């Protein structure tokens, strides 16, 4: 039921529909991440669900159609522009927090300068907004005051990203870049009810923590929304075998009223670490018995599985992980490590080869090279599909 709700297993659309429309409809939010060792994270959920497509067409739709915008909806994520008012309460929370901690006062002059620069000069990158020499920067979060100011304005809703270039946002005043309907702010409780309902629709079935995490809401707010949605019939209380609290009692859960249990659904897929199927690690462990942690920020000598492991789904179960890197100069997909779970089905290696060949071809690569590290035995090299 959860996989069907997430867009696996078909959900055919008319031929004139773009291949990514069905996935965007099902997911509601598409998380963005800076890591590009294999492919940008927002490209992969569509590939996982619908196979080969042209990423440039997805970018053109997300950035150029006016139908989507970026905000802190999970982490940084694309959302329908029409749903931006549902996050007005979050924008207000950011504004209250920044006033309370002194950031608004401390950055007040720089905020005013950035506002004036965007009003007169239109959309700009941070480096174009900076008034003086940039000076040295640290490798991570050593931001200039200009960067701090514009990120504050993004969080509070005053500016938006019109596109990303080299993964850097090009900012504009929201009033200049968005339709008036997207600038309004829905009442807090009403908006949170809608967001929890959207989360339930995308998850199919979920515990309170699952529903809250989808749009990064507080448990207390999510609980209030769930009660209202249960009263209205949008959410139906259920019990899920094996879902228990720490005390061993059944974990309360809800099914969206439109969720359906397909007769048979056993998809094979490579998932990004930021796919909704796995992004809330407690849910992935509870549903699939799959303990997953991304190891990007783990020192190399302490990594267990690899720098950027993609979860491997075989027959609808999470049974492996593949540490991938695209060597674009050599047009080769490097499998730096390949792992299988103890309960992985016999066809796991065969399925991994097929998925890797397709993924390589989708990324414009010609061959797949396997290091041999890990307990999932794959051929040393094979061609892209």
Rosetta blueprint (number, residue, H / E / L):
1 X L
2 X H
3 X H
4 X H
5 X H
6 X L
7 X L
8 X L
9 X L
10 X L
11 X L
12 X L
13 X L
14 X L
15 X L
16 X L
17 X L
18 X L
19 X L
20 X L
21 X H
22 X H
23 X H
24 X H
25 X H
26 X H
27 X H
28 X L
29 X L
30 X E
31 X E
32 X L
33 X L
34 X L
35 X L
36 X L
37 X L
38 X L
39 X L
40 X L
41 X H
42 X H
43 X H
44 X H
45 X H
46 X H
47 X H
48 X H
49 X H
50 X H
51 X L
52 X L
53 X L
54 X L
55 X H
56 X H
57 X H
58 X H
59 X H
60 X H
61 X H
62 X H
63 X H
64 X H
65 X L
66 X L
67 X L
68 X E
69 X E
70 X E
71 X E
72 X E
73 X L
74 X L
75 X L
76 X E
77 X E
78 X E
79 X E
80 X E
81 X H
82 X H
83 X H
84 X H
85 X H
86 X H
87 X H
88 X H
89 X H
90 X H
91 X H
92 X H
93 X H
94 X H
95 X H
96 X H
97 X H
98 X H
99 X H
100 X H
101 X L
102 X L
103 X H
104 X H
105 X H
106 X H
107 X L
108 X H
109 X H
110 X H
111 X H
112 X H
113 X H
114 X H
115 X H
116 X H
117 X H
118 X H
119 X H
120 X H
121 X H
122 X L
123 X L
124 X E
125 X L
126 X H
127 X H
128 X H
129 X H
130 X L
131 X L
132 X L
133 X L
134 X L
135 X L
136 X L
137 X L
138 X L
139 X L
140 X L
141 X L
142 X L
143 X L
144 X L
145 X H
146 X H
147 X H
148 X H
149 X H
150 X H
151 X H
152 X H
153 X H
154 X H
155 X H
156 X L
157 X L
158 X L
159 X E
160 X E
161 X E
162 X E
163 X E
164 X E
165 X E
166 X L
167 X L
168 X E
169 X E
170 X E
171 X E
172 X E
173 X E
174 X H
175 X H
176 X H
177 X H
178 X L
179 X L
180 X H
181 X H
182 X H
183 X H
184 X L
185 X L
186 X L
187 X L
188 X H
189 X H
190 X H
191 X H
192 X H
193 X H
194 X H
195 X H
196 X H
197 X H
198 X H
199 X H
200 X H
201 X H
202 X H
203 X H
204 X L
205 X E
206 X E
207 X E
208 X H
209 X H
210 X H
211 X H
212 X H
213 X H
214 X H
215 X L
216 X L
217 X L
218 X L
219 X H
220 X H
221 X H
222 X H
223 X H
224 X H
225 X H
226 X H
227 X H
228 X H
229 X H
230 X H
231 X H
232 X H
233 X L
234 X L
235 X E
236 X E
237 X E
238 X E
239 X L
240 X L
241 X L
242 X L
243 X L
244 X E
245 X L
246 X L
247 X L
248 X L
249 X L
250 X E
251 X L
252 X L
253 X E
254 X E
255 X E
256 X E
257 X L
258 X L
259 X L
260 X L
261 X L
262 X L
263 X L
264 X L
265 X L
266 X L
267 X L
268 X L
269 X E
270 X E
271 X E
272 X L
273 X L
274 X L
275 X L
276 X L
277 X L
278 X L
279 X L
280 X L
281 X H
282 X H
283 X H
284 X H
285 X H
286 X H
287 X H
288 X H
289 X L
290 X L
291 X L
292 X L
293 X L
294 X L
295 X L
296 X L
297 X L
298 X L
299 X L
300 X H
301 X H
302 X H
303 X L
304 X L
305 X L
306 X L
307 X L
308 X L
309 X E
310 X E
311 X E
312 X E
313 X E
314 X E
315 X L
316 X L
317 X E
318 X E
319 X E
320 X E
321 X E
322 X E
323 X E
324 X E
325 X E
326 X E
327 X E
328 X L
329 X L
330 X L
331 X L
332 X E
333 X E
334 X E
335 X E
336 X E
337 X E
338 X E
339 X E
340 X E
341 X L
342 X L
343 X L
344 X L
345 X L
346 X L
347 X L
348 X H
349 X H
350 X H
351 X H
352 X H
353 X H
354 X H
355 X H
356 X H
357 X H
358 X H
359 X H
360 X H
361 X H
362 X H
363 X L
364 X L
365 X L
366 X L
367 X E
368 X E
369 X E
370 X E
371 X L
372 X L
373 X L
374 X L
375 X L
376 X L
377 X L
378 X L
379 X L
380 X L
381 X E
382 X E
383 X E
384 X L
385 X L
